[in-house]
Amino acid sequence: MNPDRLRSLAIVGGGTAGWMAAASLAHFLRPLGLSIRLIESDAIGTVGVGEATIPPILNFIRSLGINEDEIIRASRATFKLGIEFRDWTRLGHSYLHPFGATGFDMEGVPFYSTWLKAHRQGSVEALDDYSLMAQAIRQGRFMRPIAARTSPLHGITYALHFDATLFARYLRAYAEARGVIRSEGRVERVTLKPENGFIDSLTLASGETVSADFFIDCSGFRGLLIEEALHTGYEDWTNWLPCDRAIAVQSESAGPPAPHTLATAREAGWQWRIPLQHRTGNGYVYCSGFSDDEAAHARLMAGLDGKASAEPRPLRFTTGRRRQSWNRNCLSLGLASGFLEPLESTSLHLVHRGLAVFLQLLPDRHCAAANTARYNRIFASEYERIRDFLLLHYTQTERDDSDFWRYCRALPKPDSLSERIELFRAYGRIQPEDNELFPVQSWQYVMAGQGIMPAQTDPMADRLDPGHVSQVLDELRTVIGQCAGAMPLHGDFLKHNKLLYA
Ligand SMILES: Cc1cc2nc3c(=O)[nH]c(=O)nc-3n(C[C@H](O)[C@H](O)[C@H](O)COP(=O)(O)OP(=O)(O)OC[C@H]3O[C@@H](n4cnc5c(N)ncnc54)[C@H](O)[C@@H]3O)c2cc1C
């Protein structure tokens, strides 16, 4: 065994990111004899939001051997099949970004191209008529996928809405049961090694010193280790994504839980609605240049479906990412590594993706520079693709009813996004990059939803016989409709599968 292998690791922060890291590293690395310590300060507290996820969260849960039903009950979770975007394109307009596949490629022709051509000829209906997840959202239905591969019900793709604090609490118990030592206390000083600038130790308010071979910074926006100690630097993306504040508030449930997140565009930002078993999570993400805090507060409270059940919580952030997510012997995760607004529920995903890539590139005590650089390159690219995807929702709006939306229409676009929009506008094509989080169909839904119409249909679609295409699409639509109709109502599924918390 390498005598320089990591033997000890310290995590600073016990928010969702810290406990996700502790649980995952305990599961995968404890068998190697690594000791793991997590330090958190009750006095500082956590952000405590982060309730909507995307499907890869289930890979995280399953990779730890956690029983999905158990964590659903413990975190009072509901199921999520996608997101509805209301009033983003224009007032009164709504579109869905459903998870999973829509239709199937025919003779190598992408489904979107086949559909677009048939749609232009007037022979078929809306794209989301061919998505089982979209149809289930419209009818408030949910079930897990069935085993039979030939059925559309096999392709059901879902994520969760959960109470982030309860989720973190569950992971804490999991991590502690696997040997993670938790210390309560404020880290007051970070000491670096003079010879290489690596982190040597942390000093807590109690005076105790904690040394480790490697440190994970999950300390939230401030980046106690990665920024305050290592001065890594932050790429500020406010010029592209100008929202910089949020107010979050919980409300009483107003009816059965919807199997999707709702994101409604407002005068100076947008509002989320996330249904949980016991309450609804709400928040208004807005740009302080276009709304003061009082107006944002009033806007949020006026847009609630049920009575507020907790005090509204204001939050401030700067969109962007750490110049290096991993610097020397410190990896940053969660808010310490960067922040992209929760429009497509990507933050927690970036935490477990970071953990997965870290495990693939597990260093020894020297943290070879090439290894660290590789991680940082992967993460720079992942952040940028998500940034582009979020920005697409803002720049391609027709809204001109407020200063904020007029400003968004004129926002500069990174070349990577401009090129993507032009490619789509030409023939309805999306060419994915390596390791891209959102699949081609996600981009197509949002491009089309935001009102971008391809000028031409894909010439490859001319290979298909139009009569045959329209028959196949007709049958597909009928089958999808029947499958969606046969699914139980979301609330009934939770109840009959004993997934409701006791
Ligand atoms: C408005 C908003 C909405 C969001 N919605 C979503 C969503 O729907 N989906 C999603 O995936 N993500 C969402 N996120 C992101 C998500 O909330 C975070 O990614 C997640 O909560 C992780 O936060 P964290 O653990 O990095 O930081 P925090 O929750 O801030 O935790 C920081 C931890 O560090 C500790 N700490 C800090 N300083 C010290 C110190 N000196 N000594 C000891 N301990 C210290 C604190 O005690 C705390 O335990 C949202 C974020 C915001 C702001």
The ligand as an ORCA input file, in Angstrom:
! r2SCAN-3c Opt
* xyz 0 1
  C     -32.272     30.296     -2.395
  C     -31.662     28.974     -2.599
  C     -32.429     27.909     -3.077
  C     -31.845     26.671     -3.325
  N     -32.599     25.655     -3.845
  C     -31.987     24.501     -4.199
  C     -32.714     23.445     -4.804
  O     -33.937     23.511     -4.989
  N     -32.044     22.334     -5.171
  C     -30.693     22.192     -4.965
  O     -30.108     21.179     -5.368
  N     -30.002     23.161     -4.329
  C     -30.604     24.294     -3.967
  N     -29.887     25.271     -3.337
  C     -28.495     25.017     -2.976
  C     -28.462     24.204     -1.691
  O     -29.183     24.866     -0.683
  C     -27.032     24.021     -1.245
  O     -26.273     23.483     -2.293
  C     -26.994     23.044     -0.111
  O     -27.844     23.422      0.925
  C     -25.615     22.908      0.423
  O     -25.267     23.986      1.236
  P     -23.894     23.873      1.966
  O     -23.911     22.646      2.795
  O     -22.818     24.012      0.964
  O     -23.831     25.197      2.861
  P     -24.593     25.589      4.208
  O     -25.943     24.986      4.311
  O     -24.470     27.068      4.312
  O     -23.716     24.938      5.365
  C     -22.501     25.509      5.789
  C     -21.993     24.776      7.007
  O     -20.716     25.276      7.327
  C     -20.655     25.506      8.722
  N     -19.663     26.546      8.986
  C     -19.486     27.722      8.345
  N     -18.469     28.415      8.893
  C     -17.987     27.626      9.896
  C     -16.958     27.787     10.852
  N     -16.215     28.870     10.912
  N     -16.757     26.801     11.721
  C     -17.494     25.664     11.718
  N     -18.492     25.475     10.838
  C     -18.731     26.453      9.950
  C     -22.070     25.903      9.102
  O     -22.278     25.688     10.462
  C     -22.857     24.925      8.237
  O     -22.949     23.699      8.913
  C     -30.470     26.494     -3.055
  C     -29.719     27.524     -2.514
  C     -30.300     28.764     -2.288
  C     -29.453     29.876     -1.718
*
